[in-house]
Amino acid sequence: MARYFIVPKVLVMLCLTSIVVTQAQSQPWSALQAPKELIQNLSRDPLTLSLASTDFGHIIHVNPVAVFEPSSISDISNLIKFSNCLPIPFTIAARGQGHSVHGQAMAHDGVVVNMTELNGFRNGTGIIVSDEKTPLFGYYADVGGEQIWIDVLNATLQRGLTPLSWTDYLFLSVGGTLSNAGISGQGFRFGPQISNVHELDVVTGKGDLVTCSAEKNSELFYAVLGGLGQFGIITRARIALGPAPTRVKWLRLLYNDFSAFSGDQEHLISFNGRNETNAADYVEGELLLNQPPLDLSFYPPLDQPRITSLVTQNSIIYILELVKYYDNNSQEHVDEEVELLVKGLKFVPTFMFEKDVSYEEFLNRVHAQELVLRSQGLWDVPHPWLNLFVPGSRISDFDEGVFKGIILEQNITAGLVIIYPTNRTKWDDKMSAVTPDEDVFYIVSLLHSTGFDKVEAFQAQNQQILQFCADADIGIKEYLPQNKTHEEWVEQFGPKWEVFKERKGHFDPKRILSPGQGIFN
């Protein structure tokens, strides 16, 4: 059943007044029109506005009229309802950690909702872990949309439990990753994060607070998951949990032949049952290019010279990253299981490297790199990223045309290039997220970091990659898509476009939410 907040009388009166005052208005709305219950949470502080006008990408900069700092869920609902009652509604963007790279969490001349302010409203109850297995949900955690995944991990580990699907970086908000999909190397077994959600609380583009799931208000549930913030703001998610391992065998295997590399990756993800004891728990991959800087920090110092030599000889090396979880009960057999996993794999002989770390250390590995980059002043720089889903049948063409034909030849790469396959069967096609129409597709992430003077060169390279894929009819889909024309958005969603558009008309008919995506604005 949907739950709705009652609109305060003062809000109704202000709506009626605003209709008279703004009927002929064509300029951006004035924050002074809002009722005092909303004005007290609207910040026009220059520093606050400046922070809301940029994001992790440091490429797009647009100014909101104000930043909204909610003290409750009902505040968000009332803000959206107030916008709806204006003849010219203002746009609203929810902002968690601001980790978008192309202005997706911004609202030009609109309002940015600082979701982190809900931490005060929660009063320590933003993450509630149910450690009793329920018939309907099993183990689960109820998590505020503003919470970050590292805090979810810490809270669940205290109960010996863990979410099943992750992103590689954990300092992201729950609502943010669920609005996109939430992907990582566990996806071939458990699917993206959106495939591991039982229930949501959502404030729609009409301002209604609705509890939804696959069984109740299912149209909204499926719309919001992977919906790029177009239909509602996630304020609570019920996340599936499972027993937590304690330790990780973390392997990297080096390849100089792409077909051997991709063939072994696809072999490893073919064991994709949730309870397969002979399956890997995480499979990813990345490139080592004969371009500075060469990050060899994972590898023993004594082996780094021969790895450098291997890269120099081949120009490009492919790294298969393989992980097996274990705990006290499985410790006795984990080495045998790892040996079986790598048996028959076609990596370069003697170029297999292993670490044994805690489960938490592995999942939070990117944060350690972040701290180093921050200390060097290399974190808050432009990030002209490009994230693609590539059909498995065309990944060799992509390797030849993009990795070898564009990236290696242009020699401007700075940052991490990730590539790994996943199983489409683990994605629910009723959700808004889009993937290539093949059983296996690859996630390719070009995670560039650069100076402000080189952004255009990387953007040009990204555009050249997209054009190559279009000319070769590779059939990619963009993840975290950006800067598209209407026709390109229609192509991005493909057969889902009409449903996506209808859902927008139903849940956000005045096109108020998430203007930074540029889909309907």
N, C-alpha and C positions, 0 to 999 in steps of 0.2 A: 504494500500500500504506500502511496506517495505521502510524504509529510510536507506540510506547508507552514510557513511563518505568516502570522497575521500582520498586514501592513499597518504601521502606526498611523493614527488619524492625521498627525501633522504631515506625514509623507503624502497622504491623499490630498490635503489642502495645498501643499507646495506643488504637487503635480498640476492641479487645476490652475494655480497662479502662474506656473511656468508656461502653460499652454497659451495664456493670454500674453505674457511678456515676450515670448520667443516665437510667436507665429511667423513673423517676418525675418527671423534671425537667420543669417547665413554664415556668420563668423563662428569660431569655436565657442562652445558654451562657457558660461562663467561659473566658477565654483561657488560664488555667492548665491546662486540660485538654490543650492542644496539645502535641505532642512538641517537645523543645528545638530541633530543626532548624527548626521553624516559629516558635517563640516568639522566637527571636533576630531574626526579621524582622518581628515584630508590634510596632508602636509604639502606646503609650498616652499619648504626649506631648500635653498639653492643646492646644498650638498646632496640632499636626498633626491632631488630632481636629477642632478647630474649622474648619480649612481644608477638611476632608473632609465637613463637615456643611453646606456651602453650595456654590453654583455661580455661574455668570455671571448667572443670573436673579435671584439675591438675593431670592427669594420663598419657597422651601421651605428649611427648616432641620431636619435630622434627624441624630441622632448615631449613628455606628457604635460598636461595642465597641472596635475597633482598626483601625489602618491597616497593611496588609501591604506591606512594602517588599522585593520579590523581588530576589534576586541572580542568578537564573537562571530559565529557562522551567520547569525541573523544580520549582522552588519553588511556582509557581502551580499546577502539576498536583497536587503533594502537598497543598497547601492545600485544593483542591476535593475531593480524595479523602478527606481527613480529615473534611471536613464531611459527605460522603456516608455515612461509616461511623457517624455519630452517630444515635441514635434521633430526635433533634430537630435536624436540620441547621441550621446558620446560613447566612444568605444572603451572597452575595458580589457586589460590583459593581466592574467595572473602570473606572478613572478615568484619562483621558489628560490633557487640558488643562482639564477641568472646565467646558467651555463649554456644557453643557446649561442650560436655562432653567427647568426645573420639577422638579429633583431626580432626573432620570433616572439620574445616576451616583452615587446615594447608596444606603446600605444601613442602614436603621434597625435597631439592635441586631445588625448583622452586621459584615462586614469589607469595607472599601474597599481595592482593590489599586491602589497608586500605580504605574501603568505606566511613569512616567518613570524609575523606578529601574533599569529595564532598560538604560538608556544606559550605566551602568557595566559591566554584564555584556557588552554588545556590544563594548566597548573600541574604539570607532571604526568598527565594521563594521555599524552599523545601516542603512546605505544602500549597497548594492553595485550599481553601474551596469554593465550589459553593453552595450558600445558596438559589439559585433560582431553583425550581424544574423543571427539564428538561423532555421532553417527552420520551427521549431515556434512560436516566440514573437516573432520579429522582434527589435526592440530592446526591452529591458525593464530594470527595476530591482527588486531584491529589497530590501524595506523592512520594518524592524521595525514592528510595530503601534503602538509607543509614539512613533515618529518624527513630526515635524510637517511639514506640506506645504511650508513655506518652505525647510526644509533639503533636502527632496527636490528642489525646484526648483533650488536652488543647486548641488547635487551633479550633477544631470543637465545643467544648462547648461554645466558645465565640460567636458562631452563633446559639446556641440553638440546635446543632446537635451532633450526635455521630455515630461512626462505630457500626455495629450490633453484630459483633463477635470479641472475644478477646482471648488473652492468660491470664493465671493467673498472669504472671509477665509482666510489661509493658515496662521495660527498655531493650527491644529487638528490633532489626532492622526490618523494614517492609519486606525488601528483604529476610531476614533470616527466618522469620516465614512463609512467603509464599512459600519458597523453601521446607518446611516440611509439613505444613498443617495449623498450628495455631489452637490449641484446647483449649476449656474451657467449663464451665458449661452452656453457652448459646447455645452450638452446637446443642442440641436436637431441638431447634426452628429455628435457622438461619444457621446451618451447621458450618463447620470450616471456618477460615478466607479465605481460597482459594475459598469457595463458594460465597464470597461476593466481588469479584473483577470484574470490568467491562472491564478493558483494562490494558495492560502492555507495557512498553518499555523494550526491552531486547537486550543486546549485546550477540550474539551467540558465540559458540565455534569457529566460523570462523572469528569473529570480526565484523560481520554485526550488525548494530543497526536496530532493527525491531520493529514496533508497531504492537501489535497483540491483538486479542480478540476472542470471540466465533464466530464472523462473518468474521473476516479477519485474515489471517495467523493463523488459528485456531489450526493447528497441533502444532505449537510452543507454543501457549497459554496454551493448555492442557498439553503439555510436561513439561513446566516450573513449573506449579502449583503443588507442592508436588514432584518436580523432583529432589530434593536433590542437586541442583546446577549443574546437569550434562549437561544441554543443553544451558545455558546462564546465564548471570548476570543481575538481575532485577535492572533497573535504575529508573523506575517510575511505580507506580501502581495507577489506578483509583479505589478508594475504595467506596463501597456503604455506604450511611449514612441514618439515620432516626432521627426523633425528639428525643431529649435527655430528659430523666427524670431528676429530681433534687434530689430525696431522695430514700432510700432503706430500706425496712424491711428485716432484715437479721436474719434468724432463724437457730438454730442447734437443732436437735432432736436426742436423744440417744436410741440405740437399743442393746439388748443383744441376738437377734435372727437374723441370717443372712437372712433367707428366708423372714422374715417380712421386713427387711431393703431393700433388693433388690426388693421385690414385691412393696413396696411403692415408691421406686425410679422409677421403670418402669411405675407405675400408673401415677406419676407426669409428666413424659415425653411423655405420650400418648396424652396429650393436646399440640400438637406441631405446631398448626397453628400460623403464624406470628402475627395475630391480635386477638388471643384468649384472651379475657379479663379475663377468669377464669383460665388461665395457669400461672404457675410459670415462672419467667424470667431467673432463673438460678438454676440448680440442680447439686450438687456434693456430695461427701461423703469422709470420711476418717476413719482411724482406731485409736482407743485408745488402746494400748497394755499395759499389765502389765509389762512394762519394763521402766526403767528410760532412759531419762528424760520424765516426763509426762507434756506436755504443756497444761495447763488449763487457759491460759491468756485471752481467749475469755469470760470465764464464771465469774459471780459475785463471789467475794472472799468468801462470806458466803456459796455458793453452792459447792465450790471446794472440801471440805472434803467428802461430800456424793457422788460426782462424783468419787473421788479416791476410795471410798469404793465399788462403783459399779464395777469399773474396776478390783479391787482386787478380788471380788467375782466371776467374769465371765472370767477373764484373757484377754478377748478381747471384746471391745465395738465398735459398728459401729455408726458413726455420719452421719446423713443425713443433708446436708447443703442446705437450701432453701431460695430463695430471691424473693421478689416482689418489682418491681420498682413503683414509683408514683411521681406525681408532684402536683402543686396547684389545678389543675382541678380534679384530682382523689383522693386527700387526704381524702376527706370526706368518701370515701368507701373502703379505702385500708385495714383497720382493718377487715372489713367484708369479703373482698376477701381473706385475709390471713386465717381467721377462716374457710372459706369454703375449702381452700387448705389443711389444716391439719385435717379436719374432717374425721374421719374413719381411719387415719393413725395409725399404730400399734407400735408406739414407747413406751418406758417404761414410765408409767404414772408419771407426774410431772417433767420429764426430758426434757422439752422444754425450750429453752433459746432464747431471742430475743434482737437485737440491732436495733436502728434507726440511720442511718448514711447518709452522703451525697453520691450521686452517684459516685463522683470522689474518695471519701475516700474508698468506697467499691472496686472499680476497681483497685485502687493502694495500696491495703492492704498489698501485699507482700513486697512492698518497706519499709514499716514501720518495718517489721520483719528483712529485710536486714540491716537497720541501726543499729538495736540492735545487730545482729550477727557481723557486722563489728566492732562495739565498743568492742566486746568480742574477736575479732580475730578469729571468727569462720566462716567467709565468704570465704576467699581465702584458702580453704582447699580442699582435694580431694572429688569429687562427683561421686562415682561409681553408677550412676543411671541406672535403668531399667524401660523402658516404654513399655507397652504392650496393644494391642487391643485383648480382649477376647470375643469369641462368647457368646451371652446371654444365649444360651442353656446349656453352660458348666460352668457358673460362680459359681454355687454351688460346682462343682468338684474342681474348682480353689481355692475357699475358704477353703475347707477341706484339699486339698493337699499342698497349698502354704501358706496361712495365718496361718492356724492352724498346718499343718504338717511340714512346713519348718521354717517360720519366727518366730513363737511363740516358737517352740521347740529349735531353735538354739540360740535365745536370744542375737543376736548381732545387732539388728536393732538400728540405730541411724538416725533419720530423719522422714520425713513425708511420709505416705502411703495414696495415694488418689485412690478412686474407685468410678466411676459413669457411668451410661449408656447413650448412645446417639443413635440417629436414623440414620441408613444408608441411608435412602431416602434423607437426606440433603447433601449427598456427590455426586459429579458428577463422574461417573465411567470413563469418558473419560480422566480425569486428572490422573497424574502419581501416586498419593497417593494410597496406598493399605489398605484395611480393610477386616475383616472377611466377609464371604458371608452370613450374617444373617441380618434380619431387625433391630435387636437391638444388639449392642455389647457394651462391657464395656471398658472404659479407666482405666487402672491400672498403677499407677506411683509409683515406689519405689524410693523416692528422698533422698537417703542416703547422709550424710555428715560424714566424718571420718578423723582420723589422717592418716598421710602417712604410718604409720606402720601397719595399719589395712586394707589397700586397697585390698590386696589379699584375705582376708577373705570374704569381700563383693563380690568381683568378683567371688569367688568360690560359694557363695550362689546364685548369679545371674545365674551362669551356671547350678547349680542344679535345679533352677526353670525352666529354659528353657528345661532342660532334662526331668523334670517331665511332662511338657506340651507336649513334643514330644512323650514320652512313653505312655501318656494317650490319645494321638491323639486329643488334645483339639482344635487345629487349630488356634492358636494365630497368630497375625502379630505384628512385632515389630514397635514401633514408635521411631524415632531417632535411627534407627538400627546402629549397630556397629560391627566391628571385625568379618566379615563373610567371609567364603570361597565362591568361585564361585558358588558351588552347593547350598549353603545356600542362596545366593542372588537370584538365580533362583527360589528357593522355596519361598522366601519372596515375590517376585512379582507374582508368580503363573502364571495365564493366561495372565498377563500383560507383562511378561518378553520379549516376542518376539517384541512387540510394543516398549517397553522401549529401547531395543537394537537397533532396527531400527531407532528410533528417535536419539539415540546417534550417529549413523553412519551418519545421515543426518545433524544434527546441530553442532556436535563436532567430526568430523571424525578422528581427530588426538588425541582424548582423552586427551585434554589439561586441561579441567575444573574440579574443585572440586576433586582432587586426594585423599584428606583425607577421603572420603567416602569409598574408597577401592573397588569400584564396577568394574571398568574397568582397574585399574592400578595394 
